[in-house]
Amino acid sequence: MIPDDDPSRSLTVANPDDPGTTYISLVGDMYAMLVTGEQTAGRYCLIDMYVPDGGGPPPHRHDFEEMFTILEGEIEFTFRGEKHTVRAGSTINIPANAPHNFRNASGTSARMLCMCTPAGQDEYFMRIGDVVVGKDAPPPQLSQDELAERRRRATKLASTYRSEFL
């Protein structure tokens, strides 16, 4: 049986240019939290990722599904040790628990949507990144001590968000 409609949940319309969108600077990338786990009852989150040339996270894995749709440019994904270049218009799904990372090696910036199911990655990014005023805001200029603190925080919280760095 399909459960009754839950009227406490509302329609979500996400627009990265909406003044209410939260932007996070993380590992040199800019992430717009479009749809959060709070809005989907934890079912998924959707993040608009602006990745400059050279940007991307270190190798990691987690126990949830992660899907990326490349909107602009191209991104190099390393999946279980094998590199794949994914260009605008394509979608790639990373199965839960698989080691992976991505890197923009294209020489220009790239943009992609990232959906994680279930949600949680949005909360993790909010806890380890720095909130900035918008997608065009420069990343904060962090000292070496501040960068080390961000790495410590990311490592410490990884298991809370069902992730590990490799």
N, C-alpha and C positions, 0 to 999 in steps of 0.2 A: 504494500500500500504506500502511496505517496503521502507524506505528511501534509497537514493543512498549511496554507500560506502563513508566513510569520510577518504580520503587519508592522512589527517593530523594526524590521529591516527595510531600508529605503533604496531607491534607485541611486546609483552612483554614476556620475558623469565626470570623467577624468580628462583634464586638459593641462599639459605641462606649462602653459602660459597663464593658468589661473593664479591669481595672487595668493591663494591659500595653499598652493603646492609647496611641500617641504623639499628643499634641496640639501643634499648631503655631499660634502667633499670627502672622498675616501680614496686612498692609494693613487692620488692624482686624477681620479675620475670624478665626474659630477653625476649624482644619482637623484632623479626626481621621483619621489614616492607618489605614484599615481593612484594606486588602489592598495589600501593596507589590509592586513589581516583583521584589524578591528572592523573594517567596513564589510568584510566577507564572512564574518563569524569564523575566522581562522582557516577558511577553505583554500585561499590562495592570496598572493600579493602580486602586484604588477609594478615594475620599476622601469623608468625611462633612463637609460644609461648613455651619457656622453663620455666617450673614451678618446682622449687625445692620443696622438702618435706616441707609442711607447707605453701607453697605459694598460692596466689590467692587473688582476690579483695574482698572488703566488699560487702554486699548486695546492689543491685542497680537495676535500670530498665531504659529502653530507648525505644524510639519510632521507632526503626529499628530492623530488623531481624538479628539474630546472630547465626551462625552455627559453631560447633566445630567438628573436626575429630581428634580422639586421635591416635597419631602415635606411641608413646612409653609410657609404664606405664599405670596408671589409675588416673582418676580425679573424685572427688566427687562433683556433681552438686546439689545445692539446688534450686529447682524450685517450686515457690508458696508454700514454706515451707516444701516440701517433698524432702528427699535426694535420689539421684540416683548415683550409682557407675558406671562409664563408662570406659571401658577398651580399650586398643589398638585395632584398627580395626573398632571401632564403631564411629558413627556420631550422634550428638545430635543437634537439632534445638531449639533455644529459640525464641518463638514468640515475636513480638514487644509488649512492654508495660508490659510484665510479670516480676514480681519480681524474682530475681535469684542471685546467685553467684556461684563460684567454689572454691574448695580448694583441694590441693594435700595432702591427708592424708595417702599415701601409704607407707611411709618410704623410698622412693627413688624418684629420679627426674622423671618428665614426660614431654612429648612434644606433642603439638597439633597445628593444623592449625585452625585459626579463620577467618571466612568470615563474614563481615558485609555488609548488603545491605539496603539502599544505603551507600556509603562511608561516612567517617567523623570521625570514631573512630580512624583511623590512625593519623589524624591531632590532635585529642584530646590527644592521647598518646604522640605525639611529643612535645606538649606544656606543659605537666605536668610531663613527665619523664626526665631522664638524658641520653643523648647520650653517648654510650660507644664504644670502638674500635672493639668489636667482641663478638660472642656468648660465648666465654670462658673468657671474661674479668670479673674481680670481680666487684660487684656492688660498686658504690661510697660509701665511709664511710661518712655518713651524720650526722651532729650534731642534737641534739634534736630541735634546732631552725630551721635548714634546713628541717628536717622532717615535722615540724609544717607548714612551708611555703609551702611545696609540697601539704600537705592536704588542706590548705587554697586555693591554686591555683586550685586544682582539684575540690573543692566544688564551687568556684566562676565561673569556666568555664563550669561546668556540664550542665547548662541549655543552653549555647551556642551550645553545642553538643548534645542537645535533650536527656539528661540523668539526673537522680537524684539518690542520695544515700539514702538508707532507714535506 
